[in-house]
């Protein structure tokens, strides 16, 4: 018999280029989903900087060492949730004066052991 669990698909307003606000809002929504008994949360794509905002090309951070990845992973782990989100990221830092490396998207996942 298949295992059943609650999952939250989160929709949220994203303010282009305002990483601090967007991450704080995502953390609030992760907490709310946990409060409703969710074991898995799926967050919007490019929630940290916004899909069309130019900062996505210039301010994307490394994955998994960047602040957005760490903050969202910590928020989910604190509540024993698995999470998935697609963040703009960088594979390596750009050399000074060089054209920045092209951002890529990376879906992050929590441990499957968190879902019964």
FIKOLZA-1660 file (N, C-alpha, C; in steps of 0.1 Angstrom, whole numbers, plus 5000, padded with zeros to 4 digits):
% residues 116
   i   px   py   pz ch aa at
   1 5008 4988 5000  A  X  N
   1 5000 5000 5000  A  X CA
   1 5009 5012 5000  A  X  C
   2 5006 5022 4991  A  X  N
   2 5014 5034 4991  A  X CA
   2 5014 5043 5004  A  X  C
   3 5025 5049 5007  A  X  N
   3 5025 5058 5018  A  X CA
   3 5019 5071 5014  A  X  C
   4 5011 5077 5023  A  X  N
   4 5005 5090 5021  A  X CA
   4 5011 5100 5030  A  X  C
   5 5012 5112 5025  A  X  N
   5 5018 5124 5032  A  X CA
   5 5012 5137 5027  A  X  C
   6 5013 5147 5034  A  X  N
   6 5008 5160 5030  A  X CA
   6 5020 5168 5023  A  X  C
   7 5016 5174 5012  A  X  N
   7 5026 5182 5004  A  X CA
   7 5020 5196 5002  A  X  C
   8 5029 5206 5003  A  X  N
   8 5024 5220 5001  A  X CA
   8 5031 5225 4988  A  X  C
   9 5023 5230 4979  A  X  N
   9 5027 5237 4967  A  X CA
   9 5026 5252 4970  A  X  C
  10 5037 5259 4971  A  X  N
  10 5036 5273 4976  A  X CA
  10 5037 5282 4964  A  X  C
  11 5027 5291 4964  A  X  N
  11 5027 5303 4955  A  X CA
  11 5029 5315 4963  A  X  C
  12 5038 5324 4959  A  X  N
  12 5041 5336 4966  A  X CA
  12 5044 5347 4957  A  X  C
  13 5042 5359 4962  A  X  N
  13 5046 5371 4954  A  X CA
  13 5061 5372 4955  A  X  C
  14 5068 5374 4944  A  X  N
  14 5083 5376 4944  A  X CA
  14 5085 5390 4939  A  X  C
  15 5093 5397 4947  A  X  N
  15 5097 5411 4944  A  X CA
  15 5111 5410 4937  A  X  C
  16 5111 5413 4924  A  X  N
  16 5123 5412 4916  A  X CA
  16 5135 5419 4922  A  X  C
  17 5146 5412 4924  A  X  N
  17 5158 5418 4929  A  X CA
  17 5159 5419 4944  A  X  C
  18 5148 5416 4951  A  X  N
  18 5148 5418 4966  A  X CA
  18 5150 5405 4973  A  X  C
  19 5162 5400 4973  A  X  N
  19 5165 5387 4978  A  X CA
  19 5161 5385 4993  A  X  C
  20 5164 5395 5001  A  X  N
  20 5161 5394 5015  A  X CA
  20 5146 5393 5018  A  X  C
  21 5138 5401 5011  A  X  N
  21 5124 5400 5013  A  X CA
  21 5118 5387 5008  A  X  C
  22 5123 5382 4997  A  X  N
  22 5118 5370 4991  A  X CA
  22 5121 5358 4999  A  X  C
  23 5134 5357 5004  A  X  N
  23 5138 5346 5013  A  X CA
  23 5130 5346 5026  A  X  C
  24 5128 5358 5032  A  X  N
  24 5121 5359 5044  A  X CA
  24 5106 5353 5042  A  X  C
  25 5100 5357 5031  A  X  N
  25 5086 5353 5029  A  X CA
  25 5086 5338 5026  A  X  C
  26 5096 5333 5019  A  X  N
  26 5096 5318 5017  A  X CA
  26 5098 5311 5030  A  X  C
  27 5106 5316 5039  A  X  N
  27 5108 5309 5052  A  X CA
  27 5095 5309 5060  A  X  C
  28 5088 5320 5059  A  X  N
  28 5075 5321 5066  A  X CA
  28 5065 5311 5060  A  X  C
  29 5065 5309 5047  A  X  N
  29 5056 5300 5041  A  X CA
  29 5060 5285 5044  A  X  C
  30 5073 5283 5045  A  X  N
  30 5077 5269 5049  A  X CA
  30 5072 5266 5063  A  X  C
  31 5073 5276 5072  A  X  N
  31 5068 5274 5086  A  X CA
  31 5053 5271 5086  A  X  C
  32 5046 5279 5078  A  X  N
  32 5031 5277 5077  A  X CA
  32 5028 5264 5072  A  X  C
  33 5035 5259 5061  A  X  N
  33 5032 5246 5056  A  X CA
  33 5035 5235 5066  A  X  C
  34 5045 5236 5074  A  X  N
  34 5048 5226 5084  A  X CA
  34 5037 5226 5095  A  X  C
  35 5032 5238 5098  A  X  N
  35 5022 5240 5108  A  X CA
  35 5009 5233 5104  A  X  C
  36 5007 5231 5091  A  X  N
  36 4995 5224 5086  A  X CA
  36 4998 5209 5083  A  X  C
  37 5010 5204 5088  A  X  N
  37 5013 5190 5087  A  X CA
  37 5020 5186 5074  A  X  C
  38 5024 5195 5066  A  X  N
  38 5031 5191 5053  A  X CA
  38 5045 5184 5056  A  X  C
  39 5048 5175 5048  A  X  N
  39 5062 5168 5049  A  X CA
  39 5071 5172 5038  A  X  C
  40 5065 5178 5027  A  X  N
  40 5072 5182 5015  A  X CA
  40 5066 5196 5011  A  X  C
  41 5075 5205 5008  A  X  N
  41 5071 5218 5003  A  X CA
  41 5078 5220 4989  A  X  C
  42 5071 5226 4980  A  X  N
  42 5077 5229 4967  A  X CA
  42 5074 5244 4965  A  X  C
  43 5086 5251 4963  A  X  N
  43 5085 5266 4962  A  X CA
  43 5086 5270 4948  A  X  C
  44 5083 5283 4945  A  X  N
  44 5083 5288 4931  A  X CA
  44 5097 5289 4926  A  X  C
  45 5098 5288 4913  A  X  N
  45 5110 5289 4905  A  X CA
  45 5116 5303 4907  A  X  C
  46 5129 5304 4908  A  X  N
  46 5137 5316 4910  A  X CA
  46 5131 5326 4920  A  X  C
  47 5126 5320 4931  A  X  N
  47 5120 5328 4941  A  X CA
  47 5129 5338 4948  A  X  C
  48 5142 5337 4947  A  X  N
  48 5150 5346 4955  A  X CA
  48 5152 5359 4947  A  X  C
  49 5153 5359 4934  A  X  N
  49 5156 5371 4927  A  X CA
  49 5145 5375 4916  A  X  C
  50 5137 5365 4913  A  X  N
  50 5126 5367 4903  A  X CA
  50 5131 5363 4889  A  X  C
  51 5121 5357 4882  A  X  N
  51 5124 5351 4869  A  X CA
  51 5129 5362 4858  A  X  C
  52 5123 5373 4858  A  X  N
  52 5126 5383 4847  A  X CA
  52 5135 5394 4852  A  X  C
  53 5138 5395 4865  A  X  N
  53 5146 5406 4870  A  X CA
  53 5160 5405 4865  A  X  C
  54 5167 5416 4861  A  X  N
  54 5181 5415 4856  A  X CA
  54 5191 5410 4867  A  X  C
  55 5187 5411 4879  A  X  N
  55 5196 5406 4890  A  X CA
  55 5198 5391 4889  A  X  C
  56 5189 5384 4883  A  X  N
  56 5191 5370 4882  A  X CA
  56 5203 5366 4874  A  X  C
  57 5207 5375 4865  A  X  N
  57 5219 5373 4857  A  X CA
  57 5232 5377 4864  A  X  C
  58 5231 5386 4873  A  X  N
  58 5243 5391 4880  A  X CA
  58 5245 5387 4894  A  X  C
  59 5234 5385 4901  A  X  N
  59 5234 5382 4916  A  X CA
  59 5232 5368 4920  A  X  C
  60 5230 5359 4911  A  X  N
  60 5228 5345 4914  A  X CA
  60 5240 5340 4922  A  X  C
  61 5238 5332 4933  A  X  N
  61 5248 5328 4942  A  X CA
  61 5252 5313 4939  A  X  C
  62 5263 5309 4944  A  X  N
  62 5267 5294 4942  A  X CA
  62 5258 5285 4949  A  X  C
  63 5256 5273 4944  A  X  N
  63 5248 5263 4950  A  X CA
  63 5257 5251 4952  A  X  C
  64 5258 5246 4964  A  X  N
  64 5250 5248 4976  A  X CA
  64 5255 5258 4986  A  X  C
  65 5265 5266 4983  A  X  N
  65 5272 5275 4993  A  X CA
  65 5265 5289 4994  A  X  C
  66 5257 5292 4985  A  X  N
  66 5250 5305 4985  A  X CA
  66 5240 5307 4996  A  X  C
  67 5237 5319 5000  A  X  N
  67 5228 5322 5010  A  X CA
  67 5214 5317 5007  A  X  C
  68 5208 5319 4995  A  X  N
  68 5194 5313 4993  A  X CA
  68 5193 5298 4995  A  X  C
  69 5202 5291 4990  A  X  N
  69 5202 5276 4992  A  X CA
  69 5203 5273 5006  A  X  C
  70 5213 5279 5013  A  X  N
  70 5215 5275 5028  A  X CA
  70 5203 5279 5036  A  X  C
  71 5197 5291 5034  A  X  N
  71 5186 5296 5042  A  X CA
  71 5173 5287 5040  A  X  C
  72 5170 5283 5027  A  X  N
  72 5159 5275 5025  A  X CA
  72 5160 5261 5030  A  X  C
  73 5172 5256 5028  A  X  N
  73 5175 5242 5033  A  X CA
  73 5174 5242 5048  A  X  C
  74 5179 5252 5055  A  X  N
  74 5179 5252 5069  A  X CA
  74 5164 5254 5074  A  X  C
  75 5156 5262 5068  A  X  N
  75 5142 5264 5072  A  X CA
  75 5135 5251 5070  A  X  C
  76 5137 5243 5060  A  X  N
  76 5130 5230 5058  A  X CA
  76 5135 5220 5068  A  X  C
  77 5148 5219 5070  A  X  N
  77 5154 5209 5079  A  X CA
  77 5150 5212 5094  A  X  C
  78 5149 5224 5097  A  X  N
  78 5144 5228 5111  A  X CA
  78 5131 5222 5114  A  X  C
  79 5122 5222 5104  A  X  N
  79 5109 5217 5105  A  X CA
  79 5107 5202 5100  A  X  C
  80 5118 5196 5098  A  X  N
  80 5119 5182 5093  A  X CA
  80 5110 5180 5080  A  X  C
  81 5112 5189 5071  A  X  N
  81 5105 5188 5058  A  X CA
  81 5115 5186 5047  A  X  C
  82 5111 5179 5037  A  X  N
  82 5118 5179 5024  A  X CA
  82 5113 5191 5016  A  X  C
  83 5122 5196 5008  A  X  N
  83 5118 5208 5000  A  X CA
  83 5124 5207 4986  A  X  C
  84 5117 5214 4977  A  X  N
  84 5122 5216 4963  A  X CA
  84 5120 5230 4958  A  X  C
  85 5130 5235 4953  A  X  N
  85 5129 5249 4947  A  X CA
  85 5140 5250 4936  A  X  C
  86 5137 5258 4926  A  X  N
  86 5146 5260 4915  A  X CA
  86 5152 5274 4917  A  X  C
  87 5165 5275 4920  A  X  N
  87 5171 5288 4922  A  X CA
  87 5181 5291 4911  A  X  C
  88 5182 5304 4908  A  X  N
  88 5193 5307 4898  A  X CA
  88 5206 5305 4906  A  X  C
  89 5216 5299 4900  A  X  N
  89 5229 5297 4907  A  X CA
  89 5241 5298 4898  A  X  C
  90 5252 5297 4904  A  X  N
  90 5265 5299 4896  A  X CA
  90 5273 5286 4899  A  X  C
  91 5279 5281 4889  A  X  N
  91 5288 5270 4891  A  X CA
  91 5302 5274 4896  A  X  C
  92 5306 5286 4894  A  X  N
  92 5319 5291 4898  A  X CA
  92 5318 5306 4899  A  X  C
  93 5327 5312 4907  A  X  N
  93 5327 5327 4907  A  X CA
  93 5333 5332 4894  A  X  C
  94 5329 5344 4890  A  X  N
  94 5335 5351 4878  A  X CA
  94 5348 5357 4882  A  X  C
  95 5357 5357 4873  A  X  N
  95 5370 5363 4875  A  X CA
  95 5368 5378 4874  A  X  C
  96 5376 5386 4882  A  X  N
  96 5374 5401 4882  A  X CA
  96 5374 5406 4867  A  X  C
  97 5364 5414 4864  A  X  N
  97 5364 5420 4850  A  X CA
  97 5359 5411 4839  A  X  C
  98 5357 5398 4842  A  X  N
  98 5353 5388 4832  A  X CA
  98 5338 5389 4831  A  X  C
  99 5332 5385 4820  A  X  N
  99 5318 5383 4818  A  X CA
  99 5314 5372 4828  A  X  C
 100 5303 5375 4836  A  X  N
 100 5300 5364 4846  A  X CA
 100 5295 5352 4839  A  X  C
 101 5298 5340 4846  A  X  N
 101 5293 5328 4840  A  X CA
 101 5278 5328 4839  A  X  C
 102 5273 5320 4830  A  X  N
 102 5259 5320 4828  A  X CA
 102 5252 5313 4840  A  X  C
 103 5241 5320 4845  A  X  N
 103 5234 5313 4856  A  X CA
 103 5227 5300 4851  A  X  C
 104 5226 5291 4860  A  X  N
 104 5218 5279 4858  A  X CA
 104 5208 5277 4869  A  X  C
 105 5199 5268 4867  A  X  N
 105 5189 5266 4877  A  X CA
 105 5192 5252 4883  A  X  C
 106 5189 5251 4896  A  X  N
 106 5192 5239 4903  A  X CA
 106 5180 5236 4913  A  X  C
 107 5174 5224 4911  A  X  N
 107 5164 5220 4920  A  X CA
 107 5170 5214 4932  A  X  C
 108 5167 5218 4944  A  X  N
 108 5173 5213 4956  A  X CA
 108 5163 5203 4963  A  X  C
 109 5167 5194 4970  A  X  N
 109 5158 5184 4976  A  X CA
 109 5163 5181 4990  A  X  C
 110 5154 5179 4999  A  X  N
 110 5157 5174 5012  A  X CA
 110 5158 5159 5012  A  X  C
 111 5161 5154 5023  A  X  N
 111 5163 5139 5024  A  X CA
 111 5150 5132 5022  A  X  C
 112 5150 5122 5013  A  X  N
 112 5137 5114 5011  A  X CA
 112 5134 5106 5024  A  X  C
 113 5143 5105 5033  A  X  N
 113 5140 5098 5046  A  X CA
 113 5130 5106 5054  A  X  C
 114 5128 5119 5051  A  X  N
 114 5119 5127 5059  A  X CA
 114 5105 5123 5055  A  X  C
 115 5102 5117 5044  A  X  N
 115 5089 5114 5040  A  X CA
 115 5087 5099 5043  A  X  C
 116 5077 5096 5051  A  X  N
 116 5075 5082 5055  A  X CA
 116 5071 5073 5043  A  X  C
% end
